[in-house]
Amino acid sequence: EVHGVDPHRSIFFEDSPRNLRTATDVGMKTVHVLSDTDWGKMGLEDGDGFIDHSVVDLSAFLTETVLTNV
């Protein structure tokens, strides 16, 4: 609200799943950038129903989704 961001028109990119849960709660789409780090798995204990997309290569994901829809 403070910055005028409409969560229903926003995507949250994050490598820590537990941060994606909050983004989903406010109405954002979420992209989990996969990693082999400990924090990259935190928050997945209860499933990943709050993650809209999981990606290994963020650049390829953006190229395939955003740039093809411009």
C-alpha positions in Angstrom: 0.0 0.0 0.0 2.7 2.4 1.0 4.3 2.1 -2.5 1.1 1.8 -4.5 1.8 -1.8 -5.6 -1.2 -3.8 -6.6 -0.5 -7.3 -5.3 -2.9 -8.9 -7.8 -0.7 -7.5 -10.7 2.6 -8.4 -9.1 5.0 -11.4 -9.0 7.3 -12.1 -6.1 10.6 -13.9 -7.0 12.4 -15.5 -4.1 14.8 -18.3 -3.2 13.3 -18.8 0.2 9.9 -20.5 0.1 8.8 -19.2 3.5 8.9 -15.7 2.1 6.7 -16.7 -0.8 3.9 -17.8 1.5 3.4 -14.2 2.7 3.4 -12.9 -0.9 0.6 -15.4 -1.7 -1.3 -14.3 1.3 -1.5 -10.8 0.0 -2.5 -11.9 -3.5 0.8 -12.0 -5.4 1.8 -14.7 -7.9 5.0 -16.4 -6.7 8.1 -17.8 -8.4 10.5 -20.0 -6.3 14.1 -19.7 -7.6 15.4 -23.1 -6.8 18.8 -23.4 -5.0 20.7 -26.0 -3.0 20.9 -23.7 0.1 19.3 -24.5 3.4 17.0 -21.5 3.2 16.0 -22.7 -0.3 14.1 -25.5 1.4 12.8 -23.7 4.5 9.0 -23.4 4.4 8.4 -26.4 2.2 7.5 -28.6 5.1 3.8 -28.1 4.7 3.8 -28.5 0.9 4.3 -25.9 -1.8 0.7 -25.0 -2.7 1.7 -21.3 -2.3 4.3 -21.5 -5.1 3.0 -20.7 -8.6 6.2 -21.5 -10.5 9.6 -23.1 -9.6 12.6 -22.2 -11.7 16.2 -23.1 -11.9 17.1 -20.5 -14.6 15.4 -17.2 -13.8 16.7 -15.6 -17.0 15.3 -18.3 -19.2 11.9 -18.2 -17.3 11.7 -14.4 -17.8 12.6 -14.7 -21.5 10.0 -17.5 -22.1 7.2 -15.8 -20.2 7.6 -12.1 -20.1 9.4 -11.3 -23.4 7.2 -13.6 -25.4 4.1 -11.7 -24.2 5.3 -8.2 -24.9 
